Amino acid sequence: MNSRHEASAITEILERYGVEACIYGHLHGDGIASGFTGERNGIRYALLSADSVGFRPVEVAPAMLRML
C-alpha cells in the first residue's frame, strides 16, 4: 500500500495468499502520518513501529489481531 493507501504489489500478494493480518513498522517520524491501521479487502493492517506506539510494548496475540 502506498502513502495514498492504494493497492500495491505487496497488498496484492497478501490478498492472493489469504493473509488475515499484516503488522508492519519501519515508518518513523513524519512518515507515520502516511501509515495505515485498519482493514482493507479483508486484511487487518497495523502500524506498530516503536515511535508510532509511543515506545511502549504492544501485545500481538490472536485476540488482539481480531480487534485491529
N, C-alpha and C positions, 0 to 999 in steps of 0.2 A: 504494500500500500504506500502510496506516495504522500507528500505533505498535504495534498488536497483530498486525501482519503479515497483515491481512485484505485481500482484494481491494478495489480502488478503481476509480474511473473511468479513472485513468491506466493501471493494470495491465491493465484490460480492453482498452484501446486498443492497448497494446503487444502483447498476445496476439493481437488481431484482425489486426494487420498483420505478424505473424510476426517480431517483433523477437527477436534472439538474445541480446543483451546490453544491459544498462542500467547505465551508470556515472553515479553521481549524487553530489552533495555537498549543501552548504547545511544540513547538520546539524552543530551545533557544541556543545561543552561537554557538558552533561548530555544533550542530545538525541542524541548519538552512541549511547548505550545502546539507543535505540529503533530504530536503523538496522538494515538487513538486508543481509547479504552471503551469497550462496548462490544456489541455483536454486529457482525456483518456476514450475510449469507450463511448463517448457522454456525459461525465460528466466534467464540468469545476471545477478544483481544485484551491484553492488559499490559500497559507500560509500567515496568517496575524497576527502572534504573534507580540507583541509590538516591540521587538528588531529587528525583520525581516523587519519591515517597518519604522525603524528609530524613533520609539516612536512618530510617527505622526498619527493623525486620518486618517482613510481610510473610505470613504463613501461606504457603501454597499447598493445598491439600484438596482431595476430590470435592469435599463440601464447599470449599472456597471457590473452586473453579466453576461450580454451578451458579454462583452468585455474581461472577464477573460479567 
